[in-house]
C-alpha cells in the first residue's frame, strides 16, 4: 500500500508559465541609460571617454542619450508621479557620475550630488551609497582644485566609516587624504594620515593592508626625497615579509608572513630602487634576480593577454625597465636591450 502522500507519477500537472513583473518606467529608463553607456564603450577608440569635446559624434550621442534617460526619471517624478526616495537618490548619483566622468558639466554634476546627499541624510541603511557619493564629491572638489574641501570631506567620511565599522571605506578615505596631502607638498601630513591607517590595520590584524600602507609610505618618501623614512619603512616591510624564525606575529594578524605575490613584487621593486639610488648595486642586482625568478614562474602560468592586466603589466614593465637600467653598463648593452624589448612587448 502506498503511503497517503505518495505522488502518482502518471499525473500531469499544468504549471502556469511564470512571467516576471513588467519593468516600471524608471527601471526601463535606468536600463536604457546603461545600454547607451555600454554602446559608447563598445565603439572604437573608447579607451578614454573622459574628454567629451574630443569624443566622436557617435560617442557623444550615446553619452547624451544616457543623460536624457536619467533626466526623464527625475522629470517624471517632478510631474507628480512620486516614487521612493531611493530611486531619486540613485538616479541623481548616477547622473552626477556620468556628467563628471564624460562631460565638462561639473556644475550640474555637483548640483545633483548635493541633492543626493540631502536625500541620503534622511534615509537609513544607505551608508554604502552615501560613501560612494562622498568619494565622488571629493574627486569633484579635487578636479576644481578645492583641496581643502576635499580633505575635510574625506576626514568626515573617515569618521563616519569608522563609526559604522566599515574598514574598507575607512582605509580608502585615509589613503585618498594622504594622496591629497602629498600632492599639496605636505609630506608630514601625508605620513600622519598613513600612520593612522597603519594603526587601524594593526588593530584589525589586516597584515596585507599594513604592507600596502608601508609600500605607499615608501613610495611617497622616494617622491619627497626623504630617503631616511624610505629606509626605515623598507626595514619594517622586511620584518613582515621575512620575519625572523623566533618572531611571533601579533595574535590579531590573520596572515603572517605575507603570501600575496603582487605585494611581494612591489616590495622587491622598491628595495631595488632604493639600493640603486644609494649606489648599492650589489644588493639591487641580487634582489633583481629573485624578482625575475618570481616573474618567470608566473609567466609559465599566464598568457600574454593575462599579463596585460593593469597591475600585472605595470609590475612586469617596471621590472624590465629597472633591469635595463641596471644592466646599461654591460659591455654592449645587450642585456639592457633585451630587458627593455621584453618590457615593450607587455606595453604594446
N, C-alpha and C positions, 0 to 999 in steps of 0.2 A: 504494500500500500504506500503510495506516495505521500510525503508529508503535506499538510494542508497548504503550505505556502509555496509548493513546488510550481514551477512555471512550465506550462506546456509549450515546448519549443516549436510546435507546429502553428502556434498562434501568431498571427501577423498584427503588429501594432502600427497604426497610422500616426507617425510622429510628425507634427506640423513643422514645416520648414522655418528655421529661425532667421529672422530678419533684424539686423541691427537697427537701432533707432535712427531716424534721419538726423543729419547734421543741423545744428542750429545755425542761424545766419552768421553769427560771429565766428563759429568754428569753421565754417566754409571760407570766410574771408581770411582767417588765420592760415588755413591750408593753402589758399591761393597766393598769399604773400610769400610763404616759404617756397612754394612752387616756382615763383618768379625769381627768387634769390638763387634757387638751385639751377635754374636755367641760365642765369647770368654767370654762375660759377663754372658751368659746363662749356661756355663759349671759349674759343681760342683766346690766348693771351689773358687768361683770368687769374694769373698767379698773384696779381695785386689789384683789388677792386677799391683801394682806399684813396685813389686820386681821381675824383669824379670828373673834373674837366678834361682829363686825358683818356677817359673811357670811350670806347667806341659807341656809336649811337645805339647799337643793339644792347650793349651792357646797360647804358643809361635807361633805355626803355624798360628793361626788366626791374631795375632798382626803383624807378619811379612808380611802376605798377605795384610793387610791393608796398611802397609808402601809401599809395592811394587806397589799397585794400585795408590797411590798418587805420587810416583816416576815416574810412567808411564805417568801421566798427564804432569809433567814437562819435561820429555824426549820427549814427543810428541811435546811440544812447541819448544824445542831446535832444533828439526829436521826441522824447517821451517814452521810448522803448527801454525802460530801465533794466539793467542786468546786475549780476553780482559785482561787488567792488573788485573782486579778484580778477574779473575779466578786464576791467578798465586798467587795473594795476599792471597786468601782464602786457596788455596792448601798448600802454604808454612806455613801458620799459623796452619792449621790442622796437617800437618806433624810434626811441632815443638811440638805441644801438645802431639801427640802420642809418639814421641821419648823421650820427657821429662817425661811423666807420666808412660810409660810402659817399657822403656828400660833404659840402663845406658849411652846411647849415647848423653850426654849433649852437646858435642862439635858440633855435627851435628844439634841438635835442635836449638842451638844458631845461627848457620850459617843461617839456614832457616829463623829464626826470624829476623835477621839483614837485610836480603834481603827483607823480608816482610815490614819492617819499611821503607826502601828506596822507595819501591813501593807506600806505603801509603802516604808518604810525597809529592808525585807528583799527588795525586788524591784528588778530592773533595768529600764531603758527605760520608766519611768513618770513621767518628770520633768514632762511637761505636766499630767498629772492631779495630781501632788503639788503643783505650783504653784497649781493651781485650789483645792486643799484649803487651802493656806496663805492664799490670798486670802479664802476663805470664813471661815476661822478668825479672821482679822484683823477681819472685819466683825462676827463674834460678840463678840469682845473689845470692839470699839468700842461695840456696842449695849449692853453691860453696863458701859460707862464705864471699862473697864480699858485706858486709853490706853497706858500704859507697856508692857503685854504686847503690844498690837497693834504698837507701834513696834518692839519687839525682834523680833517675828516677821517684820515686813516687812524689817527690816535683815538678818535671817538669809536670807530669801528673795532679797533683792538679791544677797547674796554667792554663793549657790548658782546663781542665774540667770546671773551673770557668769562663774562657773566653768564652767558648761555652755554658754556662748556663746549665750544666749537673750535677745537685746536687748529684745524686746517685753515680756517679763516683767520685765526689769531696769528699763526705763522705767516700767512700770506700778507696781511696788513703790515706786520712788523718788517718783513723783507722789503715791501714796497716803500715803506717810510725810510728805511735805511738807504735804499737806492736814491730816493729824492735828496736825502742829506748828502750823499756822495756827489750827486750832480750839482748840488749847491756848494760844493767845495768845503763841506763840513764833515771831515773825516772823523773827528771825535764824536760828533752826534751820531754818525753812521755806526761807529763802533759801539756806542752806548745802546743803541736800539738792537743791534745784533746780539749783544751780550744779554739783553732782556729775553730775546728769543731763545738763546742758548740755555739760559736758566730754566725756562719753561720746558725745553727738551730734556734737561736733566731731571726735572721733577716728574715728568711723564714717562721717562725711560725711552724716549724716542732717539735711540743712538744714531740711526741713519740720518735723521733730521739734524742732529747735532753735527754730524760730519758735513752735511750740506752747508750749514751755517758757518762752520770753521773754514770751509773752502771759499765761501763768499767773503769772509773776513780777509783771507789771504789774497784773494783777487783784488779787493779794494785797497789793501795795503800796498800791493805792487803798483796799482794805478796812482796812489798818492805818494809813491816812492818812500814809504815807511817800511824799510826793509827789516828793522828790528821787530816790529809787530809781525811781519810776514814770517820771520824765522821762528818766533815763539809759537805762532799758530801752526806752522808745519810740524814743529816738535810735538805739539799737543795732538795733532792729527796722527802722527806716527804711533803714539801710545794707544790710539783707538784701532788703527789698522794692524799694528804689530805689538800687541800687549806683551810685556814680559811674562815668562812662564809662571812666575809666582804671583802675578797680579790677580786680584779678584774683582770682577765687574760689580758695580753697584747693583743692589737687588732689583731696582726698578728697570734695569736695561733688559729689553726683550731680545736683542741680538748682540752678541759680543763674541769675537770681533766682527767688523763689517764684512759682509759677503757680497754686497751689491757691486757688480763688476764695473758699471759706469762710474760709481763713486770712487772706486779704487783707481781707475784710469785718470779721473780728474785730479785726484791727489798726486798721482805719479807725475803727471804733466806739470803741475805746479812745483813739485820738488825739483824736476829737471830745469824748469825756467829759473827758479831761484839760484840753483848752483851754476847755471850758465851765466847769470848776471854777476854772481860773486866771483866768477873765474875758476870755480872748481869743476873743470870739465871731466875729471876722472869720475866723480860721483854722478854727474849728469849722464855720461855715456853708459855707465853701469846700469842705471835705472832705465835708460832708454832701451837697452837690450831686453830688460824684463817686460817693458811695455810692448815691444814688438812681438815677443813670445806670446803675450796675452792676446794681442790682436790677431796673430796668425792662427791661434786656436779657434778664435771666434769666426774668422773668415771661412774656415772649413765648414762651419755650420750655417752660413748665410750666403745668399746670392747677392749680386751687385745691387739689385733693386732694394733689397732689405738694408743694405749698407747706406742707402741714400736717405734713410730716415734721419730727421734733423739732428738729433742728439748724437746718434752713431756716426753720421757723416762728419759732424763737427769734430768729434774726437779723432777719427781717422785722419782727416785733413790736417788738423793741428799737429798730430803726431808726425806725419810725413814732412810737414813744414819745419818742425823743430829738428827732425832728423837731417833734413837738407842743410839747415844752418850749422848743426853740429859737425857735419862732415864736409863743410865747404873748404876746409884747409887740406882735404885729401889731394893727393898728387895731381890728378887730372880732373878733380871734381866729379869723377864718375859716379861715386856712391851718392853724392848730393843730388846729382841729376836724376838718378834712378828714383830716389825718395820723392823728389818734387813731382816727377812724372806720375808716380803712383797716386799722389795726392790729387793731381788734376783729374785723374780718371774718376775719382769719387765725386768731385765737384761737378764735372760735366755730366 
